[in-house]
Amino acid sequence: MRIEQLEQIITINRCASISKAAKEMLISQPALSTSLRQLEEELGTTLFVRDHNGVFPTGDGTCVIDLANQVMELIDDIRYFSCREHDLQGTVRFIRTPAYSVLDYHILSQLRHQYPNLQVEIIEQPIDDVISSIYEGTANIGLITWGISSEQTQSHLAKLDLIHEELGPRKLMAFVDRNNALADQAAVHLDDLQDAQFLSYSSGYWSRISNDLNLNKDAIIVKDKEDLKRGIYKGHAIALLPDIFAEEDIYCEQNLIRCVAVNDEHGSFEGYDCVLYPRKRNLTLAEKYLLRVIRHLLVRDQEAD
């Protein structure tokens, strides 16, 4: 068993395709298939199965991939150990949507404690700008909520030649003031939102969400997150946002703003935390460390729920 074989099965699992994984790892598809077969023979089990949608891990495969991820993190620990004397240095540009501002303090405090000479520049932009920044190379790591809108597909990101990791589930919530008639409900049906006034931080985001929900209404576009929350709190409008928007938020903690799940006849609208980074080059050690911190923070958030 070789370290690169562990990296290979992790990549195959993320890409859900041996050919795409081979392209990403800059090796031929036959070579990757042979390496996978050798690993399966060594372990005495089948790691992946194929269907018309792609390649997916078996039960044993899922367990082995989880262990492989743990091993690769330990290998990174060894690499980070070599940096203790001279520290990771430079600047990493992290771009995210406004919903993930709750992570900023935790990211900066952890990095400054571990590697004080490593600078992280945090940029806040709407989803489309986050994607284009990673694609164009003006930012290194991106974080968005993806999959809530029907247009937000994995194939859309794959066409841009971006690596995207699905880290955890996210639900679409209606954020309303505490005096709103919907505030005490566990969930709200789309029919109850047809006459509402809405706020959004991005015209592109609102266009996709309103189209998917068949709301056919314009929203007041507010660029600043604090202005958005004040508009909700004062009862001016409702916002439809991922549930992480409520994390560690003073308005939500004091019940000045309530968040209510949005449902239709098929259930809730769900997406996931999606980390983006370029496929065309290897990540630097500093970028890998930032990515690791983001993963751990989001997993911790899901476990707390």
Sequence and secondary structure as in RCSB ss.txt:
>XXXX:A:sequence
MRIEQLEQIITINRCASISKAAKEMLISQPALSTSLRQLEEELGTTLFVRDHNGVFPTGDGTCVIDLANQVMELI
DDIRYFSCREHDLQGTVRFIRTPAYSVLDYHILSQLRHQYPNLQVEIIEQPIDDVISSIYEGTANIGLITWGISS
EQTQSHLAKLDLIHEELGPRKLMAFVDRNNALADQAAVHLDDLQDAQFLSYSSGYWSRISNDLNLNKDAIIVKDK
EDLKRGIYKGHAIALLPDIFAEEDIYCEQNLIRCVAVNDEHGSFEGYDCVLYPRKRNLTLAEKYLLRVIRHLLVR
DQEAD
>XXXX:A:secstr
  HHHHHHHHHHHHHT HHHHHHHHTS HHHHHHHHHHHHHHHTS  EEEETTEEEE HHHHHHHHHHHHHHHHH
HHHHHHTTTTT   EEEEEEE GGGGGGHHHHHHHHHHH TTEEEEEEE  HHHHHHHHHHTS SEEEEEESSST
T  HHHHHHTTEEEEEEEEEEEEEEEETTSTTTT SEEEGGGGTT  EEES HHHHHHHHHHHT    EEE  SH
HHHHHHHHTTS EEEEEGGGGTT HHHHTTSEEEEEEEETTEE EEEEEEEEESSS   HHHHHHHHHHHHHHHH
HHHH 
